[in-house]
Amino acid sequence: MSGYLSLFLHALAQVLSIALTLYMWIIIIRALLSWVNPDPYNPIVQFLHSITEPVLYRVRKAIPMPGMGLDLSPILIILVIIFLQTFLVGSLEHASQSLR
C-alpha cells in the first residue's frame, strides 16, 4: 500500500510543479504585455487577465504601494511560486521517497 501512496505523492509533486511553473510563466507574460499596452479585446489578453488578476489584485490589496508607479505584485507572486516549488513540491518528493 505504501508503494501506491509513494507513487501518488510523486505524481502529485510533479503535477504541482508543472502547474506552478506554468502559472509563473503566465504571470511573466502578463507583466511583459503590460509594457506594450496590448489590445484589451484580444482573447489571449483577456484570458491572461482573467487568470492572473484575482491573484494580483489580492497582493495589491494586501501590500499597498502608493505612489510607486511600478507594480511589484508580479515579482512577489513569482517569489511565492518559487517558495512553493521549493518547499511544498520538495516536501512531497521527500515524503514520496521516504515511503519507498
Short mmCIF file of the C-alpha atoms (twelve columns), coordinates in Angstrom:
data_MODEL
# 
_entry.id   MODEL 
# 
loop_
_atom_site.group_PDB 
_atom_site.id 
_atom_site.type_symbol 
_atom_site.label_atom_id 
_atom_site.label_alt_id 
_atom_site.label_comp_id 
_atom_site.label_asym_id 
_atom_site.label_seq_id 
_atom_site.Cartn_x 
_atom_site.Cartn_y 
_atom_site.Cartn_z 
_atom_site.pdbx_PDB_model_num 
ATOM 1   C CA . MET A 1   0.000   0.000  0.000   1 
ATOM 2   C CA . SER A 2   2.826   2.423  0.778   1 
ATOM 3   C CA . GLY A 3   4.123   1.897  -2.755  1 
ATOM 4   C CA . TYR A 4   0.931   3.337  -4.211  1 
ATOM 5   C CA . LEU A 5   0.992   6.244  -1.791  1 
ATOM 6   C CA . SER A 6   4.603   6.911  -2.752  1 
ATOM 7   C CA . LEU A 7   3.697   6.945  -6.443  1 
ATOM 8   C CA . PHE A 8   0.687   9.167  -5.754  1 
ATOM 9   C CA . LEU A 9   2.787   11.701 -3.827  1 
ATOM 10  C CA . HIS A 10  5.436   11.684 -6.547  1 
ATOM 11  C CA . ALA A 11  2.814   12.249 -9.258  1 
ATOM 12  C CA . LEU A 12  1.150   14.982 -7.203  1 
ATOM 13  C CA . ALA A 13  4.502   16.714 -6.736  1 
ATOM 14  C CA . GLN A 14  5.208   16.589 -10.476 1 
ATOM 15  C CA . VAL A 15  1.776   17.930 -11.452 1 
ATOM 16  C CA . LEU A 16  2.013   20.693 -8.842  1 
ATOM 17  C CA . SER A 17  5.477   21.645 -10.054 1 
ATOM 18  C CA . ILE A 18  4.302   21.864 -13.667 1 
ATOM 19  C CA . ALA A 19  1.201   23.885 -12.704 1 
ATOM 20  C CA . LEU A 20  3.263   26.333 -10.635 1 
ATOM 21  C CA . THR A 21  5.838   26.727 -13.411 1 
ATOM 22  C CA . LEU A 22  3.096   27.309 -15.977 1 
ATOM 23  C CA . TYR A 23  1.423   29.927 -13.772 1 
ATOM 24  C CA . MET A 24  4.761   31.638 -13.188 1 
ATOM 25  C CA . TRP A 25  5.266   31.958 -16.957 1 
ATOM 26  C CA . ILE A 26  1.737   33.291 -17.353 1 
ATOM 27  C CA . ILE A 27  2.489   35.950 -14.733 1 
ATOM 28  C CA . ILE A 28  5.733   36.841 -16.545 1 
ATOM 29  C CA . ILE A 29  3.941   37.111 -19.907 1 
ATOM 30  C CA . ARG A 30  1.236   39.273 -18.324 1 
ATOM 31  C CA . ALA A 31  3.870   41.598 -16.849 1 
ATOM 32  C CA . LEU A 32  5.712   41.865 -20.170 1 
ATOM 33  C CA . LEU A 33  2.477   42.570 -22.042 1 
ATOM 34  C CA . SER A 34  1.704   45.428 -19.669 1 
ATOM 35  C CA . TRP A 35  4.746   47.246 -21.035 1 
ATOM 36  C CA . VAL A 36  3.389   47.298 -24.607 1 
ATOM 37  C CA . ASN A 37  -0.253  48.101 -23.819 1 
ATOM 38  C CA . PRO A 38  -1.927  45.350 -25.900 1 
ATOM 39  C CA . ASP A 39  -5.467  45.426 -27.255 1 
ATOM 40  C CA . PRO A 40  -7.727  44.698 -24.241 1 
ATOM 41  C CA . TYR A 41  -10.268 42.981 -26.514 1 
ATOM 42  C CA . ASN A 42  -7.776  40.376 -27.717 1 
ATOM 43  C CA . PRO A 43  -8.939  36.959 -26.431 1 
ATOM 44  C CA . ILE A 44  -5.439  35.969 -25.331 1 
ATOM 45  C CA . VAL A 45  -5.015  39.197 -23.372 1 
ATOM 46  C CA . GLN A 46  -8.462  38.706 -21.808 1 
ATOM 47  C CA . PHE A 47  -7.557  35.119 -20.849 1 
ATOM 48  C CA . LEU A 48  -4.255  36.196 -19.263 1 
ATOM 49  C CA . HIS A 49  -6.035  38.980 -17.409 1 
ATOM 50  C CA . SER A 50  -8.824  36.709 -16.156 1 
ATOM 51  C CA . ILE A 51  -6.483  34.082 -14.686 1 
ATOM 52  C CA . THR A 52  -3.921  36.449 -13.186 1 
ATOM 53  C CA . GLU A 53  -5.905  39.446 -11.971 1 
ATOM 54  C CA . PRO A 54  -7.561  37.719 -8.987  1 
ATOM 55  C CA . VAL A 55  -4.157  36.841 -7.532  1 
ATOM 56  C CA . LEU A 56  -2.518  40.131 -8.500  1 
ATOM 57  C CA . TYR A 57  -5.439  42.060 -7.012  1 
ATOM 58  C CA . ARG A 58  -5.153  40.252 -3.675  1 
ATOM 59  C CA . VAL A 59  -1.439  41.010 -3.469  1 
ATOM 60  C CA . ARG A 60  -2.000  44.669 -4.393  1 
ATOM 61  C CA . LYS A 61  -4.738  44.909 -1.778  1 
ATOM 62  C CA . ALA A 62  -2.667  43.206 0.946   1 
ATOM 63  C CA . ILE A 63  0.511   45.207 0.258   1 
ATOM 64  C CA . PRO A 64  -0.429  48.656 -0.993  1 
ATOM 65  C CA . MET A 65  2.383   50.527 -2.721  1 
ATOM 66  C CA . PRO A 66  1.036   54.061 -3.209  1 
ATOM 67  C CA . GLY A 67  2.998   56.470 -5.352  1 
ATOM 68  C CA . MET A 68  5.483   53.862 -6.590  1 
ATOM 69  C CA . GLY A 69  4.436   53.888 -10.222 1 
ATOM 70  C CA . LEU A 70  5.785   50.348 -10.506 1 
ATOM 71  C CA . ASP A 71  3.635   47.293 -9.801  1 
ATOM 72  C CA . LEU A 72  5.712   44.844 -7.784  1 
ATOM 73  C CA . SER A 73  2.912   42.322 -7.303  1 
ATOM 74  C CA . PRO A 74  4.090   40.030 -10.161 1 
ATOM 75  C CA . ILE A 75  7.538   39.836 -8.560  1 
ATOM 76  C CA . LEU A 76  6.028   38.970 -5.190  1 
ATOM 77  C CA . ILE A 77  3.842   36.283 -6.748  1 
ATOM 78  C CA . ILE A 78  6.828   34.783 -8.575  1 
ATOM 79  C CA . LEU A 79  8.751   34.667 -5.279  1 
ATOM 80  C CA . VAL A 80  5.812   32.884 -3.630  1 
ATOM 81  C CA . ILE A 81  5.661   30.404 -6.514  1 
ATOM 82  C CA . ILE A 82  9.391   29.692 -6.176  1 
ATOM 83  C CA . PHE A 83  8.920   29.177 -2.434  1 
ATOM 84  C CA . LEU A 84  6.029   26.782 -3.045  1 
ATOM 85  C CA . GLN A 85  8.028   24.862 -5.638  1 
ATOM 86  C CA . THR A 86  10.967  24.536 -3.299  1 
ATOM 87  C CA . PHE A 87  9.119   23.824 -0.061  1 
ATOM 88  C CA . LEU A 88  5.836   22.166 -0.992  1 
ATOM 89  C CA . VAL A 89  6.969   20.187 -4.021  1 
ATOM 90  C CA . GLY A 90  10.216  19.309 -2.250  1 
ATOM 91  C CA . SER A 91  8.282   18.104 0.812   1 
ATOM 92  C CA . LEU A 92  6.025   15.934 -1.337  1 
ATOM 93  C CA . GLU A 93  9.040   14.459 -3.125  1 
ATOM 94  C CA . HIS A 94  10.775  13.798 0.199   1 
ATOM 95  C CA . ALA A 95  7.638   12.121 1.604   1 
ATOM 96  C CA . SER A 96  7.373   10.054 -1.566  1 
ATOM 97  C CA . GLN A 97  10.959  8.855  -1.268  1 
ATOM 98  C CA . SER A 98  10.650  8.071  2.425   1 
ATOM 99  C CA . LEU A 99  7.686   5.763  1.736   1 
ATOM 100 C CA . ARG A 100 9.605   3.615  -0.735  1 
# 
